[in-house]
Amino acid sequence: MVASSPTRRPTRLDALTGLRFWFAFLVVLHHSLQHWFGPRIYPIADFGYIGVDFFFVLSGFVLTWSWRPELTARRFWWNRVARIWPLHLATLVLAVVFVADQISRPGFLGTVANLLLVQAWVPDQHIYFGYNAVAWSLSCEVFFYLSFPLLVRRINRLALRGQSLLVAGVVAALLVYPGLFSLTIAPRDASGWEWTTYVVPLWRLGEFVVGIVAALALRQGWRPPVRGWQALTVAGVLAAGLLTDGLARGHLPNRPLVEIAGMLVVAGVIVAVADDEIRGCRRVLASRAMVALGAASYALYLCHALLYGWFVAHWSDPGSGILRVMGWSSYVFAAVALAFLLHYAVEVPCERWLRHRRWRVLDSRRGPDAAPAYPSEPARDLATIR
């Protein structure tokens, strides 16, 4: 990082919204490639889990970028409920109605945990991957949201040196954490290791904190020494090297180590791309088409696994040659189309209604001449995905 004078902070970072689509698409690849193209492609498909790392870092970044100290914790939490819960409920219903044979049913307590988005705290694969399996990440986000008002204020008090030491501490903790946690309270089987180093919110909190630090650094006038295209190029070269090694060996290296490295790389990409837009450099990622795709990426993330289950149930034999390509392409097209439908029919109207409903009721109780109890804010946060 290099010093720079503070600049006027834009209210929108459209390039980050466009970038969201590509990392959501990585998750789609992660869950779909092997069915149509076989196990030999495993390293490429498995690499898609880096998309989840990106979204956790991005979540901390964009919430901090749009953070205002005067916004109360209660309203912040309510806005987060409005942001993620309606679409979660809609996709849960879709899971039960359309792909009942393709999902894990976690029982009564697991269902309650899923509805309340606390399923990632339970070390049972049938629960944290119950119903719509990808919703486990929303459980992590809920934990992040509860922590955010305290975390952002504490980290904001630190000087740049303190924030740098915090990131170093996060990396050190993530390097030590899997071994210590697995030797103590984590289950002694493969699913327990997966829960420890992939699902449990404590493991993921580090990525969220790194995103907070990155946004605060930019807010305070610090700028990265590289441009967005340079950061993306470096990330691409590193990913190509990792995939080449994985294809040669038939598997990727240790996942927790890749995730830690991926956390730092995607944080660098986010900072560099955001800085480009702050400087006024609007490129392809900020185009109207990419912003539209990025806006629907939360819906794509939540619906793609369910649609994949439906395709597998009705297209169990992917065929060969061109039929595989056509089958997979049809799935991707259908997933994007369904994402846009859910985005405009469920996500946007429900969020808008829930965001303002509660506060209108409170203001009406204070009397017709009362000033608003809370400051106004944009209808939607910039570039967020949960």
Residue, then its C-alpha position, 0 to 999 in steps of 0.5 A: m500500500v502507498a500513501s495518498s491524500p483522501t479523495r471524495r468517496p463515490t457512493r457506487l462502485d459498479a466495477l465490484t458489482g460486475l466482478r461479483f458475477w464472475f466469482a459467482f460463476l466460479v461457484v457455478l463451475h465448482h458445482s456443475l462441471q464434473h457431471w457433464f465433463g467427468p472427474r478428470i476435470y476435478p481440479i478446475a471444478d474444485f477451484g471454484y470454491i475460491g468464489v466463496d472466499f471472494f464474497f466473504v472478503l467483498s462483504g466486509f469491504v462493501l459494508t465498510w465502504s458504505w458504513r456511516p457511524e450514525l447508522t444504528a446497529r438495529r437498523f443495520w441488522w434489519n437491513r441485512v435481514a431484508r437483504i438476504w432472508p426473503l430470497h433464502l426463504a424463496t429458494l428453500v421453498l423451491a428446494v422442497v417443491f422441485v428437487a425434493d429427491q436431490i436435497s438433504r432434509p435435516g429434520f425439525l431442529g435442522t429446519v429451524a436452524n436453516l430458517l434462522l440461518v444458524q445451520a453452519w454452527v452445527p457440525d453435521q453435514h445433513i444440517y449445514f448442507g440441508y435443503n439448499a446446500v449453498a445457504w450455509s454461507l448465509s449462516c456465516e454472513v449472519f454472524f458477520y452482520l452481528s459482529f460488524p457494528l462492533l468490529v468496524r468501530r474498533i478497527n477504524r480506531l487503529a492506525l494503518r500499522g495496527q490494521s496491517l498487524l491485524v491482517a497479519g494476525v488473521v493470517a497467522a490465526l487461520l494457519v494455526y486454527p485448523g489444527l488446534f480446532s480439529l484436535t479439540i472439539a471438531p468431529r474426528d471424521a472427514s466431514g468434521w474437517e470440512w466443517t472446521t476449515y470450510v463451513v464454520p463461521l469462526w474460520r470465515l470471520g478472518e476473510f470478513v475482517v480482511g475486507i473491513v481493513a481493505a475498505l477502511a484503508l481506502r476510505q482513509g486515503w491509502r491506495p494500492p500500488v497496482r491497477g485493477w487489470q494488473a491485480l487481475t492478471v496476477a490473480g489469473v497467473l497464480a490461478a493458472g499455475l495452481l490449476t496446472d499443478g492440480l491437473a498434473r497431480g489430479h487434485l488441488p493442494n491443501r484447501p485451507l492453505v489455498e483459501i488463505a492465499g486466495m483470501l489475500v489475492v482476492a482482497g488485492v483484486i477488490v482493492a485495486v478494482a475499487d481504486d480504479e473506479i475511485r480514480g475515474c477509470r470505468r472499464v468493462l466490469a462497470s458496463r451496464a451488462m456486467v452491472a446487471l449480471g452482478a446485481a443478479s449474482y446473489a440470486l444466481y448463487l442461491c438458485h444454481a445448485l437447486l437447478y443443477g439438482w433438477f438437471v441431474a435428475h432429468w438429464s442423468d446421462p450427459g451424453s458425449g461430445i457436443l451433447r455434453v457442451m450443449g447440456w452444460s450450456s443449457y444449464v448455465f443459461a437456465a441458471v442465469a435466467l432463473a437468477f434474473l427472475l428471482h432477482y426482480a420478482v423476489e429479491v428487489p421488491c421484498e428488500r425494498w418493502l422490508r427495509h422501509r416498512r418497520w421504520r415507517v411504522l416507528d415514525s408514524r407512532r412518533g406523530p405526524d410532525a416528528a422528524p425521521a428517527y433514522p437518517s435516510e440511506p440508499a435503497r440498496d447497498l452497493a455491490t453486496i452479495r450474501 
